[in-house]
Amino acid sequence: MATVVIGPNVRRGFRSSTWYNHESLLKTVCLALGTPQCPRFAQNARPMADFFGDPPEGRRGGDHLVA
């Protein structure tokens, strides 16, 4: 599944060599939104944290994606 990740905390030009699935994408979205739980198989999925770097100066966010 091709996925384009866009945002202020995304590592520019990054391509991951890690294999992800739909559950990984759902886990990443759940973490980004701060939801207390993810549905079903996304609970134990690996989040796509390697796409995100340090937040820009003066901004919070992104650091909660590391699990």
C-alpha positions as CSV (number, residue, x, y, z in Angstrom):
1,M,0.0,0.0,0.0
2,A,1.5,3.3,-1.1
3,T,1.3,6.0,1.6
4,V,2.3,9.6,1.4
5,V,3.1,11.2,4.8
6,I,2.9,15.0,4.9
7,G,3.4,17.3,7.8
8,P,5.7,19.6,9.8
9,N,7.3,16.7,11.7
10,V,7.9,14.4,8.7
11,R,11.4,13.7,7.6
12,R,11.8,15.3,4.2
13,G,12.5,12.8,1.3
14,F,12.5,9.8,3.7
15,R,11.8,6.3,2.4
16,S,11.5,3.5,4.9
17,S,12.9,0.1,4.3
18,T,10.6,-1.3,7.0
19,W,7.5,-3.3,5.9
20,Y,4.3,-1.8,7.2
21,N,0.6,-2.9,6.7
22,H,-2.8,-1.3,7.1
23,E,-2.7,-1.9,10.8
24,S,0.6,0.1,11.1
25,L,-1.0,3.1,9.4
26,L,-4.1,2.9,11.6
27,K,-1.8,2.6,14.7
28,T,0.1,5.7,13.6
29,V,-3.1,7.7,13.1
30,C,-4.5,6.6,16.5
31,L,-1.2,7.7,18.2
32,A,-1.2,11.0,16.3
33,L,-4.8,11.7,17.4
34,G,-4.1,10.7,21.0
35,T,-6.9,8.1,21.1
36,P,-6.7,5.8,24.1
37,Q,-7.1,2.6,22.1
38,C,-6.8,1.4,18.5
39,P,-9.2,-1.1,17.0
40,R,-8.5,-4.8,16.8
41,F,-5.2,-5.7,15.2
42,A,-3.9,-2.2,15.2
43,Q,-3.4,-2.5,19.0
44,N,-0.2,-4.5,18.5
45,A,0.9,-3.1,15.2
46,R,4.2,-1.3,14.7
47,P,3.6,2.5,14.3
48,M,5.3,4.2,11.3
49,A,7.4,6.3,13.7
50,D,10.5,6.3,11.5
51,F,8.8,8.8,9.1
52,F,8.8,11.4,11.8
53,G,11.8,13.5,13.1
54,D,12.1,16.1,15.8
55,P,9.4,18.7,15.9
56,P,10.3,22.1,14.5
57,E,11.5,24.7,17.0
58,G,8.6,26.0,19.1
59,R,6.2,23.2,18.1
60,R,5.0,20.2,20.0
61,G,3.9,16.9,18.5
62,G,5.4,13.9,16.8
63,D,7.3,12.7,19.9
64,H,4.2,10.7,21.0
65,L,4.5,8.5,17.8
66,V,7.5,6.7,19.2
67,A,6.3,3.5,20.8
